[in-house]
Amino acid sequence: MAVSQQVFLRDAMRRLNLTRDIFAARIGVKRRALDTWLLPEASQEFRGMPEVVQRFVTEIVENELLLAKYAQSAQSGPLRDRIATNGKHQLLSVEQFTRESVEELFSVADIMQPIARRQKVSRVLEGAVLGNLFFEASTRTRVSFGAAFCRLGGSVCDTTGFTFSSMAKGESIYDTSRVMSGYVDAMVIRHPEQGSVAEFARATNIPVVNGGDGAGEHPSQALLDLYTILTEFSRLGKLLDGAHIAVTGDLKYGRTVHSLVKLLALYRGLKFTLISPPGLEMPAEIIEQIARQGKHVIEQYHSLEEGLKDADVIYATRVQKERFSDEQLEGYTADFQVSKEVVDRCCAPDAIVLHPLPRDSREGAHDLSTDLNHDPRLGIFRQADNGIPVRMAIFAVLLGVENLVQHSMRDVTWSPPSHIGPEDAVFHGMY
């Protein structure tokens, strides 16, 4: 570079007419990383930006079409309006997001971190009531949504299962949704039938969040998964653009992977390795969709070791036996278990191993092995913890209070632990 890094980046932001926050979001890096790149080279905190970033920014500023694309866009107004579906402030699918809007949501999640880590409290949703309507059993998702709403000062009404619900007595989805809307200010719906959450959403104008609809989508899980990948990559000094993502397990019925690969496809030049037993491959329409979104490489394997080679991220999923009809699991053998031995043999020391949970730890389950529990590459608990700030961000955006959170925070009055789990890595603590 003929000019200093600081001058180069400042010139790029000037030509694009972008603030630091938006510029960082546009090029897919954390604001704190950008800040270190913009310091004078004599500063002790100065960091050289990766060569891939320099090439990317150079490509943008030297190409008129890209310059226009990445410049301050005409998109404006509240984020909740820009991700709205059918004119309503609801979250039903990851397809409501662009790369820009998803990273803006993650900026809100970053603001939520001191609250999620028990350092601060906020009451911006005081008086608001969430209806957690889970017509399918759930522990993690239901409690995570409830905790996120409570940490912003709201309260939660829970219901789980069909047995005691009015729908078991013949009430329609429309009637149930409309009645519940008179009681609560937002709803999270989980339902075993694909498309059912959209039916709930059509019957109300209050915010509705899809907590999982059959084999369809699980948008909040995909958002927290992507947030985790970006956070881990930031810690490791890596960029998501150009990364190798290996997804393994039940790709046919796993709604978490359906949503996640759609979000990941918003980034540039990824290599997707899709590894599954025969008969449990990723649906063809989803593969076609991510292939249309960018210059991605998509490979499919029925062998775990072949597919995991040199992966930056391993995303393992359990087999969704509850969604099967007559399919057999003859092809789902011990060879599909993601173990420490396999990860050591196939991947670099800075690989990240994720799983949406719950994982089946019973003998013969062939899921994510527990022998990775003390391996820093295992990110499943950091991933689960990230569900709180991401879901807090979702509620704050949909209810229009995201700009109030920063100034509403006050210190907690109790003494939280330095780490959530007794064996958490240092970088996993609540610091």
N, C-alpha and C positions, 0 to 999 in steps of 0.2 A: 504494500500500500504506500503510495507516494505521500499521503498525508497521515497525520496521527489518527489513531482509532477514535479518539474523542471527536475530532473534527469531522471524520467520515460519518459517524453516527448522527451527530448533530445536524449535518447537512442533509442526511437522508430524512430525518424527522421534519426538517424545515420544508423540504421539497414535497413531502407527503402531507404536510400540515397536520401532524399528529402529536398528541401529548405523549409523554413517556409511557403512561399506562396503556394507551391504545396501541402505540407502536410495539410495545412488548407483546401485547396480545396478538397483533397481526403477524409477528414473526415467530410466535409460538414459544416465547421464553418467559421466565418469571421476571417481574419488575425488579426484584432485588439483584438478579444477575445483570440486567441491563444497567442498573446503577453503578455496578463495579466496573463495567466496560467503559462508562462515560467519565470515569475519574481521570485526572491527570496521571500520566505514566509514572510520575515520581511518588505517587501516593502508595502507602503500604497496602491499602485495600484494593488497589487497581488489579484487574484481572484481564488477560487477553481473551477476546471472544474466539470461539471455535472457528476454524477455517470454513466450515459448512455454513455458518451464519454470515460470514463476510461474503461468501459467494452468492448466497441467497439475496442479501440486501443489495449487492452490486447488480445482480440480475434485475431486481425490481426497478432501481433508479435509472438503469440504462435502457430500459424497455418502456416505450410510451404506453403500450397497452397495459402492462403490469403496473406501471406507475399510476394509471387511472384506476385500476382495480383496487390497489392497496391504499390509495389516498383516502382522505376523510370521506366516507361514503355518505350517500343521501339518507341512509338508515339513521333515524334519530328517534327520540322519544323514549319512554320507559321500556326497559327490557321486557317486562311482562306483556306489553303490546306487541313487541316484535316476535315473541315466541307464541303468541296466542293462536289457538286453533278454533276455526269457525267463529272468530270474533270473541271468544271466551278465554278467560285467564285460567287455563287448565293445562295439565301436563299428561298427555296420553301416549306420546311416541317421541323417540329421539329424533324423528324426522322433522320435528318442529325447530330444530337447531341448525345454525350455520356454525362454522368454526369460530367466527367472531362472537356470536351470542353465547356459545358454550364456554368460551374463555372469559367472557364477561361474567357469567354465572360463577365461574371458579374464582374470580376476583372477589365476589361477594362471599364465597365460602372461605377464602383466606381471612376476610374480616371477622368471620365467625369463629376462627380457631381459638382465640383466648377464652371464649365462652365454652366451646366444646372441651377445652383442656382444663376447665374448672378454675380458671384464673379470674374471669370476669362474669358478671351476670347482666342480663338485659330484660326489660319488661315491655318491649315494643308490641307484643301481642297480648298484653294483659286484657282480659275480658273476652278474648276470642276462644271459641271451642272447636276442637277437631273431632270429627267422627271417623274412627278407624273401623271400617266395615270390611272384615276379612271373612269371606265366605269359603275360604280355604285355609287350612291350618298354617300358622306362621309364628315364629318366635322372634327371630332377628329383625325382620323387616318391620313387623308391627311395633315392637318395642323401640326400634330405632326412630321410626316416624314419631311415635309418641314422645320420646325423650327430646327429639329436636324441637317439637312444638312447645313442650314445657320449658325448655331452656330459653325460649324467647318470651316466656311469661304467660303462655296460653295454657288451657286445660284440655283434657282428652277424655272422650267417651269411647270405649272399646266394645266391639262385638266380634265373636269368632264362631264360624261354622254355620251350616244350614239348619241344623236340627231344631233349634229354638227360634229361628228367624220367621218373620211374617211371610217370607217367600216360600217357606215350606208349607204354608197354608194356602198357597195359590196366588199371593200378591205378585203383581208384575214388577219388573225392574223399574219401569217408569214411576209407578206409584211409590215404591220404596224410596227411590231417589228424591222425588218431590217432597215426600213427608219428612225425610231426614234433613232435607235442605232447610226446613222450617225450624230445626232444632240446633243446627251447627253452622259454623262459618266456613268450613272447608271439609272435604272428605278425601280419605285415602281408601281406594277400593282394591281388594284382591278377590278374584273370581276364577274358578277353574275353567270357564269357557272363554275361548278367544273371541274378542270383540264385545264382550259383555260390559267392560268398563266404559267403552264409548257410548253404550246405551244409557248407562247411568249419567254420563256427562251431558247427553242431549236433553235430559229431563230437568236440568238445573242450570242456573247462572252462577252459582258459587264455585270457587276453585275445586277441581277434582284432580287427584293425582292417581295415575295408574300404578298400583302396587304389585302388578303381575296379573296378566289375563291368559290363563291356560298356557299354550305353547306359543303365544303371541309375543309380547314385549314386556320388559321390566326396565323402564327408562331410568328410574332413580338409581338402580343398581349399576347400570351401564355408566351413568354419570359419575358415580363415586369410584368405579373401576378406572375410568379414564383420568379422573382427578388424581387417583393414587399413582397411576403410571407416570403422569406428568410430574408429580411431586418427587417420586423416586428417581426419575431421570434427572431432575434438577439437582437433587442431592449428589448424584453420580457424575454430573457435568455432561449429560447426554441430551440429545434432542430426539423428539419423537419422529420427526420427518426422517424417512429412510430406515426406520427400525424394522427388525424382524420379530413379528408377533406369532407365536405358536399357540393355537387353541386346540385343546384335546378333550375327548370324552364324548358325551351325548350332544352332538351338534344339531340333531334333528329336532329334538323336543326342548333343548335348553334355551329358554327365552332370554336368559342373561346374555348368552353369546350372540343371539340374534340382534339384540339392541347394541351390544358393544362393538361388533364389527362395523355396524352402520356409522357409529360415532367416529371410530378410528379412521374410517375411509374419508373423513373430512380433512385428514392430514395428507402429506405429500410423500409419494414414492415408498409406501410400506410394502413389506413382504409378508403376506398372510400364509401361514402353514396350517392347514385344517386337517386334524388327525382324529379319526374316529373308527370304531368297529364297523364292519360292513353292515349296511342297512341303517346306520345312524349318522349319515353324512349331512352336512349343512344343506338346507333347502336350496334348490337351484336358483330360485328367484332372488334370494338374498345374495348369492354369489354374483349373479348378473348385475344386481344393483350396486355392489361395492366396486365391481369392475368398471362400471360406467362413471364412477365418481372421481377417478384419478388414475394416474399411471402407477397402479399397484401390481405386484406380482402375486398371484394366487396359486398355491399348490395344495393338492389333496393327497393324504397318505392314510394307509391302514396300519402303518408301523410307527410306534412311538419314537424309537431311536432314530429312524430316518428323518422324521419330521422335526425333531427337537434340535438338530445339529445347528449350533451357533445362534440359537434364538436369544433375543434380548429380553423377551417376556414370555413366560409360560403361563397360560391361563387354563387351569384344569377345571373340569366340571364333573359332577357325578351323573350317573345314568338316571334319567327321570322315569323310574319304573311305574310311578303312579299314572303316567300318561300313555302307557302301552295298552294295546288291545291284545293281539295274538303274536306280536313279535317275540322272537326268542333272543337270548343273549349269548348264543353259542360263540360269537366272535369276540365277546368282551372278556378277555382272559387277563391273567396276572401281568402279561406283557404290556398292558395299558396303565399300570400303576406308575405314577410319577414319584420316584424315590430319589433319595440322595445319591445313590450310586449312579442312576441314570443321568441326573442333572450334572454331577461331577464329570461324567464321561462325555456329555454332549455339549455342555454350555460353558461360557466364560464365568469367572468368579464374580462378575458384576451383573449376572442375570437376575431377573426378578421372577419369583414364583407366586402366582395369585390363584385364588379360588373364591367363588361367590359365597360359599358356605350354605348349608351345612355340608361338611365332608363326612363320608361314611368311613369311620375308623375301625369298623369291625373286621375281623380276619376274613379274608376272601372277598373283600369289597372291591379291591383293585382301584381305589380312588387315590387321593393324594396321601402319600405315606407320612406317618407321624415321625419317621426318622429324620425329617427336615425341621422338626420343631425348634431346634437350637441353632439352625443355620440362618445367618443374617439375610440370606437371599429370600427366605420365606417372608412374604409381605402380607399374609392373610389377616393378621390381627391389626396391622396398620391400616389395611384396606377396610376392615370392618369398622374401625374407629372413625375413618373418614366419612362414613355414612352420616354421622351427626352434623358436621359443618356443611356438607353438601345438601342434606335435607333441610337444614335450617335455612340455607340460601334459597332453596326452592320455595319454601313457605314465605320467606320475606319478600321474594320477587313477586310471587303470585298475589300476595296480599298488599303489595305496594309500600313496604316499610323498609326496604333495604338501605335507603339513604339515612334512616333514623338510627340505625344500630350503633354506628361508630360513636355517636355522641350520647348514647343512652347507657353505655357500659359503666359499671362501678365494680370495685373489687369485691371478691367473695368474702364472706365472713367466717368460713370454715377453713380447715387446713387440708388441702388435697394432697395425695401422694405424689412423689416426684415422678414415678412411673406407674402406669396403670397395672401392668402385670409384673410379677416378681422377677421374671427372667427376660423382660423386654430389653432390646438393644438400646444403647445410649440415644441414638437418633430417633427412637420411638417414644421417648419420654415426653411429658407435658412441660416442656421448657419454654 
